[in-house]
Amino acid sequence: MKWKLTRGKFRPRLTELVQANKPEVVVTASKKAFKKLPNMSEAIKALSVLKAVGPATASAVLAAGSPELAAFMADEAMLAIPGLQPLDYTLKHYLKYDEEVKDCVKKLNKGSTGTWTPHKVELALWTHYMATQLDPELLKVSTGKRKSEGGSSEGKKKKKS
């Protein structure tokens, strides 16, 4: 839970609410959810019976336990995918996000050794979004041409033709 709260929107009462769940109820719901995989809809529903657990928190649990099948519904990862705005913390929206991530996994693994997982794609999306927010220049596409050391081409002698 602490890991989830370090990413995305700050929800101060969430930890307190989640801790109100009895351990045996958490274990039962978790076992049921993991047995439902790869059916993400049913797995999310199984975890959502817990207090303060919606699709985003359920996806965090599933991504931690089965990163080869599930991606965490991180705000930043969803914002990196065109067409998923505005953010909506519903099962329907998670399934749309999950579909986009899994399509990306298929494309990335096509013709390769297949090392991409939904969780790895989610982490890449999160990293890309954060990089664009923190330093947009970092991801600008290079033309391959270098500027002079001073950053300008002034002062360079032109060759005579």
N, C-alpha and C positions, 0 to 999 in steps of 0.2 A: 504494500500500500504506500509506503514512504517513497518508493521508486516512482510510482505513478504520479504522486503529488509534486515531484520535482520537475515534471514536464507538464506543459499545458496550463490551463486555467487554475488559479489557486482557489481551493475550496476548504477553508479551515475546519469546518465541522464534519467533513467526510470521514476522517480517521475515527473520530469519536462515534459516529453513527455505525460505521463498519464494525468497530469493536463491540458493539452491542449484540452482534450475532453470537450465538452460543457455538463453541468449537465443534461440537458434534453435528450441528446443523450445517456448518461450513464444510466439514469433511463429507457429509452425505451429498450436499449440493455439488461439491467439486467432483466427486467420483462420478456422479450422474452426468455432469457436463462433459467430462473427458471421455466417457463411454459413448456420448452422442457424436463425437467427432468422427468423420470430417464434416458432419452436418452443422455448420456454424450457427444457423438459426436456432436449432434445438439446443445446442451447447450454451449459447447466450441466454436463452430462456431458462435453462436449468440453473444457471448462476444468478439470474435476476430475481429469484425468489428470496435472496438474501437482502436484508435491510441495507439501503444505501448503495446497492449494486445495480447499475444499469448497464447498457451495452458497452460503454467505454471502460468501466472498471472490469466487467466480465472479460472483455477482450484483452486487458492487461494480464489477467490470470491465465487465460488460454495461450497467449503469446509466450508467457514465461514457461508454461508447462509443455507446450507443443509449438515451438517456433517454426517448425516445418509446415504447420497447417494454419497458424493464426498470426495476424498482424494486430498490434495494439492500435486502438483508435485514437492516436495522438492528434491533437488539434493541428500541429505543424505539418504532420504527414498528410492530413486531409487537405490542408490549405495548399499544399504543393501539387495537388491533382486538379486540373481544370475541370469545372463543372460540378464540384462538390461543395460549392459555397452557395448560400450561407451554411455554416455548420449546424447540424441537427443531431442531437444525441439520442437517436431512436434506433431501433433494430433495423428498420428499413434503410436508414442512412448508412448504418454500419455494413449492411449486406451489399450496398452499392459500392462502398469503399473497398470492401473485401474483394468484390469482383474485379475492380480496377487493379488492385494490388496483384491478384492472382493472374490477371492478363499480362501484367508486367513481368511476373515471374516466368511465365511461359515464353514470352519474347526473349528475355535475357538468357534463358536456359536452352533455347533453340540452337541446335548445332554445337552445344558446348557440353561440358561435363555435368552440368545441372547442379551447380552449387548455390544458386539463388533460392531463398525461401521467402515466404511472406514477411517474416520478421526482418530479414536482411533488407528487403525492399522498403519496408516501413522505416528502418533506420536510415537508409539512404535518402528517402524523401524528407525525413526530419532534418537531416544534416543539410540537405540542399536548401530547404526553407530557412533554416537558421543562418546559413551562410549568406543568403540573399538579404536577410534582415540586418545582420551585423556588419557585413562588408560587401555591398553589391558589386564593387569593382573586382572582387575575388573571382567571380564566375563569368566575367565578360569574356567573350570569345576572342581569342588572339588572331590577328591576321597573319602572324608569322614574321611581320616586319618589326624591327626594333627601333625605338626612338634613340636619338643620341643621348649620351650620358646626362645631359642637362634637361632632357625631355622635349627638346625642340630641334628642328632641322635647321634653324637659323645659324648662320656662321659657317655652314658647310660650303665648300667650293664646288661649283658646278663644273662638270667636265665639258670641254668644248667639243662640239660635234664636227 
